[in-house]
Amino acid sequence: MQKNIHLPRLIQGGMGVGVSSWTLAREVARSGQLGVVSGTALDTLLVRRLALGDPGGHMRRALEAFPVPRIAQRVLARYFKPNGSTRTPEAQPQPLATGQSDLDSAGPSEHRADATTSPRSRFRLLPLPRATLTPEREWLLVLANFAEVYLAKEGHPGMVGINYLHKIQFPLLPSLYGAMLAGVDAVLIGAGIPADIPAVLDRFSRGESASITLDVLGAGPERHAQTFSPVALWTPVSRDPTPSPRRPRFLAIISSVTLAKALLKKSPGGVDGFVVEAPIAGGHNAPPRGPQQLSVRGEPVYGPRDDVNLAELATLGVPFWLAGGYASREKFRSALAAGAHGVQLGTVFAFCDESGLEPDLRRRFLADVLRDEGRVHTDPSASPTSFPFKVATLAGTLSDDAIYAQRPRLCDLGYLRRAYRKDDGTLDYRCPGEPVAEYVRKGGRVDDTVGRKCLCNALIANLGLGQQRSDGYEELPLLTAGDDLACIKPFISSERLRYHARDVIESILEPA
């Protein structure tokens, strides 16, 4: 028998960096479905929103609700600019918690430019994520994830989830805890094998420390773990007892029955559902099974081995949602007939008014879709993760190879960096999107850098929060979408290039 069948039929996908914003998740949740915020780079989004003066006061409102006022106040003192000036102040504020400041702890190769050395810099850069985080960095992650979920849940009884990429490991534990403090109802994780997550959620719900095993290149059998202790973080700054937040449901994003079975075996009772993503879904896709073959368009070729046996999946007794090409009433009903509990929708929500995409970017892409000029390319090389990544073509963005070639290579956000073991046993970090010479110096192969794009900066630029770098270069956006762009066309016209999340929900769930 399936469990948790009272979960909503529709899941709004956790897209990009900030595309699945709290505004979108809240609107979907208010409509009775599962609204999902993206949990990627929320610390960077928080400080950039505050640097712009926090339009609408939403971030400050969420920070006022944070259970440790001392931390929220120090974040505001450091990052909030009432007049929207984004220059880094010349004076360095005190750290948020006891111990060394993150700004002081960054190594020589991770120096952070500020207004005293780079007056044209638009946003202060945070220290790059590492296997070992300072208390200050942990607090910022906790606070940022709390704020996004708090705002998404504000003012309604609906369900809100948060989506993470398992490949982005370093910020994951404090991020999960922050989301749980805000009462997140579901955690969705893909892009990896998240077998360790159910136990983490269990331990956090008891106020206990939890660990994950880090994926370290060249480590061999040696295990490298990261541990996060709520008590150790909480006790120095608050007299209140460390909370034991409610455990959210856990939905694993998968692309095969084999992975579903493995997760159920490794985490018995801990997996509450599966989201089954087809290769036509947007964002990152699972690589095809077997040796990679490319089509004449240079896209990975998926075959019968990549099809998911839904009948077999249904026998596992865990509810599942189908994702990738299900944004219509007919496809929704076909999913139910195949045994699914419902569907997850991404692209059709990504371009609605409530999404986090910069409005002009959204309108220009919708105009292309309406003219049948919208194109999506599954790029096998764009993502530093080595997973195929869907790139939506739009003039003036990094989808144009000539425009991307003008971008000086730089890794200054580092969410997709990988840890690797050096000969002396210590860890260092590299990303195939960083300068080629630097990547090779760290033991990487030149071939791994070919075609790689800086997704961290590009996806943040999609929100209108792109960095103005010290060399004068302004980071440009890079859109992603699923192959099924036709699902958008029923909601737009030449007179109205906009629509709402509720329009999507009503079109799928209302009786014919």
C-alpha positions as CSV (number, residue, x, y, z in Angstrom):
1,M,0.0,0.0,0.0
2,Q,1.2,3.5,-0.8
3,K,1.9,5.8,2.0
4,N,1.5,9.6,2.3
5,I,-1.2,9.5,-0.5
6,H,-2.6,12.8,0.9
7,L,0.4,14.6,-0.5
8,P,-0.6,17.0,-3.3
9,R,-1.0,15.8,-6.8
10,L,1.0,18.6,-8.3
11,I,4.6,19.4,-7.3
12,Q,6.1,22.7,-8.6
13,G,9.7,21.9,-9.4
14,G,12.6,23.4,-7.5
15,M,14.2,25.2,-10.5
16,G,17.5,26.9,-10.9
17,V,18.9,29.4,-8.5
18,G,16.0,31.4,-7.2
19,V,13.6,30.7,-10.2
20,S,11.6,28.7,-7.8
21,S,11.4,31.6,-5.5
22,W,9.4,32.0,-2.3
23,T,6.8,34.0,-4.2
24,L,6.2,31.1,-6.6
25,A,6.2,28.4,-4.0
26,R,3.8,30.4,-1.8
27,E,1.3,30.9,-4.7
28,V,1.4,27.2,-5.5
29,A,1.0,26.1,-1.9
30,R,-1.9,28.5,-1.4
31,S,-3.6,26.7,-4.3
32,G,-3.3,23.4,-2.4
33,Q,-0.4,21.9,-4.2
34,L,3.3,21.5,-3.2
35,G,5.2,24.7,-3.7
36,V,8.9,24.2,-3.8
37,V,11.7,26.7,-3.3
38,S,15.2,26.2,-4.8
39,G,17.7,25.7,-2.0
40,T,20.8,26.5,-4.1
41,A,22.9,29.6,-3.3
42,L,20.3,31.0,-0.9
43,D,23.1,32.6,1.2
44,T,24.3,34.6,-1.8
45,L,20.7,35.6,-2.8
46,L,20.0,36.8,0.8
47,V,23.1,39.1,1.0
48,R,22.5,40.5,-2.5
49,R,18.8,41.2,-1.8
50,L,19.9,43.0,1.4
51,A,22.6,44.9,-0.5
52,L,19.9,46.2,-2.9
53,G,17.9,47.6,0.0
54,D,15.6,44.6,0.4
55,P,12.8,45.9,-1.8
56,G,9.4,45.2,-0.2
57,G,11.1,44.4,3.2
58,H,10.6,40.7,2.8
59,M,14.0,39.5,3.8
60,R,13.9,41.8,6.9
61,R,10.5,40.4,7.8
62,A,11.8,36.9,7.7
63,L,14.9,37.7,9.7
64,E,12.7,39.3,12.4
65,A,11.1,35.8,12.8
66,F,14.4,34.0,13.1
67,P,14.6,32.3,16.6
68,V,18.1,33.8,17.3
69,P,17.6,37.6,17.0
70,R,21.3,38.2,17.7
71,I,22.3,36.4,14.5
72,A,19.7,38.1,12.3
73,Q,20.7,41.5,13.6
74,R,24.3,41.0,12.8
75,V,23.5,39.8,9.3
76,L,21.5,42.9,8.8
77,A,24.3,45.1,10.2
78,R,26.8,43.6,7.8
79,Y,24.9,43.2,4.6
80,F,21.8,45.5,4.5
81,K,22.2,48.8,2.6
82,P,19.1,51.0,3.3
83,N,19.7,53.1,0.1
84,G,20.4,50.1,-2.1
85,S,24.1,50.9,-2.4
86,T,25.9,47.6,-3.1
87,R,29.4,48.7,-2.4
88,T,31.2,46.8,0.3
89,P,31.9,49.1,3.3
90,E,35.5,49.9,4.0
91,A,35.3,48.8,7.6
92,Q,35.0,45.1,8.3
93,P,32.2,44.3,10.7
94,Q,32.8,41.9,13.6
95,P,32.1,38.1,12.9
96,L,28.6,36.8,13.5
97,A,29.7,34.3,16.0
98,T,32.6,33.4,18.1
99,G,35.7,32.3,16.3
100,Q,37.6,33.5,13.2
101,S,35.8,35.7,10.7
102,D,35.2,34.1,7.3
103,L,36.6,37.1,5.6
104,D,39.9,36.4,7.5
105,S,39.8,32.7,7.0
106,A,39.8,32.6,3.2
107,G,43.1,31.4,1.8
108,P,45.3,33.6,-0.4
109,S,43.7,32.2,-3.6
110,E,40.3,33.0,-2.3
111,H,40.8,36.6,-1.4
112,R,37.6,38.6,-1.4
113,A,37.7,42.0,-3.2
114,D,35.9,44.8,-1.4
115,A,35.4,48.5,-2.0
116,T,38.9,49.4,-0.8
117,T,40.5,47.4,-3.6
118,S,37.7,47.2,-6.2
119,P,35.3,50.1,-6.0
120,R,33.4,48.9,-9.1
121,S,32.4,45.6,-7.5
122,R,28.7,45.5,-7.2
123,F,28.1,42.8,-4.5
124,R,30.3,41.5,-1.7
125,L,31.4,38.0,-2.3
126,L,31.1,35.3,0.3
127,P,34.0,32.9,1.0
128,L,33.7,29.9,-1.3
129,P,32.0,26.9,0.2
130,R,34.4,24.4,1.8
131,A,34.3,21.0,3.5
132,T,34.9,22.7,6.8
133,L,32.6,25.8,7.4
134,T,33.2,28.4,10.0
135,P,30.3,29.1,12.5
136,E,29.7,32.4,10.7
137,R,29.2,30.6,7.3
138,E,27.0,28.0,8.9
139,W,24.8,30.7,10.5
140,L,24.4,32.5,7.2
141,L,23.3,29.3,5.5
142,V,20.9,28.4,8.3
143,L,19.4,31.9,8.2
144,A,19.1,32.1,4.4
145,N,17.3,28.8,4.1
146,F,15.0,29.7,7.1
147,A,14.1,33.0,5.4
148,E,13.2,31.5,2.0
149,V,11.0,28.8,3.5
150,Y,9.5,31.2,6.1
151,L,8.3,33.5,3.4
152,A,7.0,30.7,1.2
153,K,4.9,29.4,4.1
154,E,3.7,32.8,5.3
155,G,0.0,33.4,5.6
156,H,-1.5,30.0,4.4
157,P,-1.7,26.4,5.6
158,G,-0.4,24.9,2.4
159,M,2.6,22.6,1.9
160,V,6.1,24.0,1.0
161,G,9.1,22.0,0.0
162,I,12.8,22.8,-0.7
163,N,14.9,21.3,-3.5
164,Y,18.7,20.7,-3.3
165,L,21.3,19.2,-5.6
166,H,23.2,16.4,-3.8
167,K,26.3,17.3,-5.8
168,I,26.4,20.6,-3.9
169,Q,27.5,19.0,-0.6
170,F,29.3,21.6,1.4
171,P,26.4,23.9,2.2
172,L,23.8,21.1,2.5
173,L,23.7,20.3,6.3
174,P,23.2,23.8,7.7
175,S,20.9,24.5,4.8
176,L,18.7,21.6,5.7
177,Y,18.6,22.6,9.3
178,G,17.6,26.2,8.5
179,A,14.8,25.0,6.3
180,M,13.6,22.7,9.0
181,L,13.6,25.5,11.5
182,A,11.1,27.3,9.3
183,G,8.9,24.2,9.2
184,V,9.6,23.0,5.7
185,D,7.1,20.2,4.8
186,A,9.2,18.3,2.2
187,V,12.8,18.0,1.1
188,L,13.5,17.0,-2.5
189,I,17.0,16.1,-3.6
190,G,18.4,14.9,-6.9
191,A,21.6,15.1,-9.0
192,G,23.3,12.3,-7.0
193,I,22.5,9.4,-4.7
194,P,21.0,11.0,-1.5
195,A,20.9,7.8,0.6
196,D,22.3,9.7,3.6
197,I,19.6,12.3,3.8
198,P,16.8,10.4,5.6
199,A,19.1,9.8,8.6
200,V,20.2,13.5,8.6
201,L,16.5,14.6,8.7
202,D,15.9,12.1,11.6
203,R,18.8,13.3,13.6
204,F,18.0,17.0,13.1
205,S,14.5,16.4,14.2
206,R,15.9,15.2,17.5
207,G,18.3,18.2,17.8
208,E,21.3,15.9,17.2
209,S,24.3,16.4,15.0
210,A,24.4,14.7,11.6
211,S,27.1,13.8,9.1
212,I,27.3,13.1,5.4
213,T,30.1,11.5,3.4
214,L,31.8,13.9,1.1
215,D,32.6,12.9,-2.5
216,V,36.3,13.6,-2.6
217,L,38.2,13.0,-5.8
218,G,41.3,10.8,-5.4
219,A,40.4,9.8,-1.8
220,G,40.2,6.1,-2.6
221,P,38.8,4.1,0.4
222,E,39.5,7.0,2.8
223,R,36.3,8.5,4.1
224,H,35.9,12.2,4.4
225,A,32.8,13.3,6.4
226,Q,31.2,16.7,7.1
227,T,29.4,17.0,10.4
228,F,26.9,19.7,11.5
229,S,26.0,20.1,15.1
230,P,22.9,22.3,15.9
231,V,23.9,22.3,19.6
232,A,27.5,23.4,19.0
233,L,26.3,26.2,16.7
234,W,23.3,27.3,18.9
235,T,24.8,27.2,22.4
236,P,27.4,30.0,22.1
237,V,24.8,32.6,20.9
238,S,21.5,31.7,22.5
239,R,20.3,30.9,26.0
240,D,17.2,29.1,24.6
241,P,17.4,25.3,24.2
242,T,18.4,24.0,20.8
243,P,15.2,23.3,18.8
244,S,14.2,19.9,17.6
245,P,12.2,20.9,14.4
246,R,9.6,18.7,12.8
247,R,11.0,16.1,10.3
248,P,9.9,16.9,6.8
249,R,9.0,14.3,4.2
250,F,11.8,13.2,1.9
251,L,11.3,12.9,-1.8
252,A,14.2,11.6,-3.8
253,I,14.5,12.7,-7.5
254,I,15.5,9.7,-9.6
255,S,15.7,8.5,-13.2
256,S,15.7,4.7,-12.7
257,V,14.0,1.9,-10.7
258,T,17.5,0.6,-9.8
259,L,18.2,3.8,-7.9
260,A,14.8,3.8,-6.2
261,K,15.4,0.2,-4.9
262,A,18.9,1.1,-3.7
263,L,17.6,4.1,-1.8
264,L,14.8,2.1,-0.2
265,K,17.3,-0.6,0.8
266,K,19.9,1.9,2.3
267,S,17.2,4.1,4.0
268,P,14.4,1.8,5.0
269,G,11.3,3.8,6.0
270,G,13.1,7.1,5.3
271,V,12.0,7.7,1.7
272,D,8.5,9.1,1.4
273,G,8.3,9.3,-2.3
274,F,10.1,9.6,-5.7
275,V,10.1,12.2,-8.4
276,V,10.9,10.4,-11.6
277,E,12.5,12.9,-14.1
278,A,12.5,12.1,-17.8
279,P,15.4,13.3,-20.0
280,I,13.2,16.0,-21.5
281,A,13.0,17.8,-18.1
282,G,14.8,21.1,-17.7
283,G,18.0,21.9,-15.8
284,H,20.4,19.0,-15.1
285,N,19.5,15.6,-16.6
286,A,20.8,12.2,-15.6
287,P,23.4,11.0,-18.1
288,P,22.3,8.2,-20.5
289,R,23.1,4.7,-19.3
290,G,26.0,3.1,-21.1
291,P,28.7,4.8,-23.3
292,Q,27.8,8.3,-24.3
293,Q,26.6,8.8,-27.8
294,L,25.8,12.2,-29.3
295,S,23.2,13.1,-31.9
296,V,23.9,15.2,-35.0
297,R,22.9,18.2,-32.9
298,G,25.6,17.2,-30.3
299,E,23.0,16.1,-27.7
300,P,23.3,12.9,-25.6
301,V,21.3,10.1,-27.1
302,Y,18.8,8.4,-24.7
303,G,17.6,4.9,-25.4
304,P,15.3,2.1,-24.1
305,R,17.7,1.5,-21.1
306,D,16.8,5.0,-19.9
307,D,13.1,4.4,-19.8
308,V,11.7,3.8,-16.3
309,N,9.5,0.8,-15.8
310,L,6.5,2.4,-14.1
311,A,4.8,-0.8,-13.4
312,E,7.8,-2.1,-11.5
313,L,8.2,1.2,-9.7
314,A,4.6,1.0,-8.5
315,T,5.3,-2.4,-6.9
316,L,7.7,-0.7,-4.4
317,G,4.8,0.7,-2.4
318,V,6.1,4.3,-2.4
319,P,4.2,7.1,-4.1
320,F,5.8,8.7,-7.1
321,W,5.4,11.7,-9.3
322,L,6.4,11.9,-13.0
323,A,8.4,14.9,-14.3
324,G,9.3,16.0,-17.8
325,G,6.5,16.7,-20.3
326,Y,3.4,16.4,-18.1
327,A,2.2,20.0,-18.1
328,S,-1.3,19.3,-19.6
329,R,-4.5,17.8,-18.3
330,E,-4.2,14.8,-20.7
331,K,-0.6,14.0,-19.6
332,F,-1.5,14.4,-15.9
333,R,-4.3,11.9,-16.3
334,S,-2.0,9.5,-18.2
335,A,0.4,9.7,-15.3
336,L,-2.3,8.8,-12.8
337,A,-3.4,5.9,-15.1
338,A,0.2,4.7,-15.0
339,G,0.2,4.4,-11.2
340,A,1.7,7.8,-10.4
341,H,0.4,9.8,-7.5
342,G,0.8,13.0,-9.5
343,V,3.3,15.0,-11.6
344,Q,6.0,17.6,-11.1
345,L,6.0,20.6,-13.4
346,G,8.9,22.9,-14.0
347,T,9.1,24.8,-17.3
348,V,5.5,26.0,-17.3
349,F,6.0,27.4,-13.8
350,A,9.4,28.8,-14.5
351,F,8.0,31.5,-16.9
352,C,4.9,32.5,-14.9
353,D,4.7,35.9,-13.2
354,E,5.5,34.6,-9.7
355,S,8.8,33.0,-10.7
356,G,12.1,34.6,-9.7
357,L,13.2,35.2,-13.3
358,E,14.0,38.8,-14.2
359,P,10.8,40.0,-15.9
360,D,12.3,41.3,-19.1
361,L,14.2,38.1,-19.6
362,R,11.0,36.1,-19.0
363,R,9.0,38.2,-21.5
364,R,11.7,38.0,-24.2
365,F,11.8,34.2,-24.0
366,L,8.0,34.0,-24.0
367,A,7.9,36.1,-27.1
368,D,10.3,33.6,-28.8
369,V,8.1,30.7,-27.7
370,L,5.0,32.3,-29.1
371,R,6.8,32.8,-32.5
372,D,7.9,29.1,-32.4
373,E,11.5,30.4,-32.1
374,G,12.2,29.0,-28.7
375,R,14.9,26.4,-28.7
376,V,16.4,24.1,-26.0
377,H,19.6,22.3,-26.4
378,T,20.8,19.4,-24.1
379,D,24.4,20.4,-23.7
380,P,26.6,17.5,-22.5
381,S,29.5,19.9,-21.5
382,A,28.0,23.1,-20.1
383,S,27.7,22.0,-16.5
384,P,30.8,21.7,-14.3
385,T,29.0,18.7,-12.7
386,S,29.4,16.7,-16.0
387,F,25.7,16.0,-16.0
388,P,23.9,17.1,-19.2
389,F,22.3,20.5,-18.8
390,K,19.4,22.0,-20.8
391,V,20.3,25.4,-22.3
392,A,17.5,27.6,-23.5
393,T,18.5,29.8,-26.5
394,L,17.9,33.5,-26.0
395,A,19.7,36.4,-27.7
396,G,22.1,38.3,-25.5
397,T,22.6,35.4,-23.1
398,L,25.4,32.9,-22.6
399,S,23.6,30.4,-24.8
400,D,25.5,32.2,-27.6
401,D,28.9,30.6,-27.7
402,A,30.4,33.8,-29.1
403,I,29.1,35.8,-26.1
404,Y,30.3,33.2,-23.6
405,A,33.8,33.2,-25.2
406,Q,34.1,36.9,-24.2
407,R,33.6,36.0,-20.5
408,P,36.9,35.8,-18.6
409,R,37.0,32.5,-16.8
410,L,36.6,32.9,-13.1
411,C,35.2,30.8,-10.2
412,D,34.2,33.2,-7.4
413,L,31.0,31.6,-6.1
414,G,32.2,28.0,-6.0
415,Y,29.0,26.0,-5.3
416,L,29.9,23.4,-8.0
417,R,33.5,23.0,-6.9
418,R,34.7,19.5,-6.2
419,A,37.0,18.5,-3.3
420,Y,40.1,16.5,-4.2
421,R,42.8,14.9,-2.0
422,K,46.3,16.3,-2.4
423,D,49.4,14.2,-2.1
424,D,49.9,15.4,1.5
425,G,46.4,14.1,2.5
426,T,44.8,17.6,2.7
427,L,41.8,18.7,0.7
428,D,41.7,21.4,-2.0
429,Y,39.0,22.4,-4.5
430,R,38.7,22.8,-8.2
431,C,36.0,23.5,-10.8
432,P,36.3,22.8,-14.6
433,G,34.7,26.2,-15.1
434,E,37.7,28.0,-13.5
435,P,40.7,29.3,-15.4
436,V,42.2,26.4,-17.3
437,A,45.8,26.8,-16.0
438,E,44.5,26.9,-12.4
439,Y,42.4,23.8,-12.9
440,V,45.3,21.9,-14.5
441,R,47.6,23.0,-11.7
442,K,45.3,21.3,-9.3
443,G,45.5,18.0,-11.1
444,G,42.5,18.4,-13.5
445,R,42.6,17.5,-17.1
446,V,42.4,20.1,-19.9
447,D,39.7,18.1,-21.7
448,D,37.4,18.5,-18.7
449,T,37.4,22.3,-19.1
450,V,36.2,22.3,-22.7
451,G,32.7,23.8,-23.1
452,R,32.2,24.3,-19.4
453,K,30.2,27.3,-18.3
454,C,30.0,29.1,-15.0
455,L,26.5,28.1,-14.0
456,C,26.7,29.6,-10.6
457,N,27.1,33.2,-11.8
458,A,24.9,32.7,-14.9
459,L,21.9,31.3,-13.0
460,I,22.1,34.1,-10.4
461,A,22.2,36.6,-13.2
462,N,18.9,35.2,-14.4
463,L,17.3,36.9,-11.4
464,G,18.8,40.3,-12.1
465,L,21.4,39.8,-9.4
466,G,24.4,39.3,-11.6
467,Q,27.8,40.4,-10.4
468,Q,29.5,43.6,-11.8
469,R,33.1,42.3,-11.6
470,S,36.2,44.3,-10.7
471,D,37.5,44.0,-14.3
472,G,34.3,45.7,-15.5
473,Y,32.7,42.5,-16.8
474,E,29.0,42.1,-15.9
475,E,27.8,38.5,-15.5
476,L,25.2,37.5,-18.0
477,P,22.2,35.1,-17.7
478,L,21.8,31.6,-19.0
479,L,18.2,30.2,-19.1
480,T,17.3,26.6,-18.8
481,A,14.0,24.9,-19.7
482,G,12.6,21.6,-20.6
483,D,12.2,20.3,-24.1
484,D,8.4,20.8,-24.0
485,L,8.0,24.5,-24.6
486,A,4.7,23.9,-26.3
487,C,3.2,23.6,-22.8
488,I,3.6,27.3,-22.3
489,K,1.7,28.5,-25.4
490,P,-1.8,28.0,-24.2
491,F,-1.2,30.6,-21.5
492,I,0.2,33.4,-23.7
493,S,-0.8,35.5,-26.7
494,S,0.5,38.4,-28.7
495,E,-1.6,40.7,-26.5
496,R,-0.5,39.1,-23.2
497,L,2.9,37.7,-22.7
498,R,2.3,36.8,-19.1
499,Y,0.4,34.3,-16.9
500,H,0.1,33.2,-13.3
501,A,0.9,30.0,-11.5
502,R,-2.8,29.5,-10.6
503,D,-3.6,29.5,-14.4
504,V,-1.4,26.5,-14.8
505,I,-2.8,24.6,-11.8
506,E,-6.4,25.3,-12.8
507,S,-5.8,24.1,-16.4
508,I,-4.5,20.8,-15.2
509,L,-6.7,19.9,-12.2
510,E,-10.1,21.4,-13.2
511,P,-12.5,18.9,-14.8
512,A,-12.9,19.2,-18.5
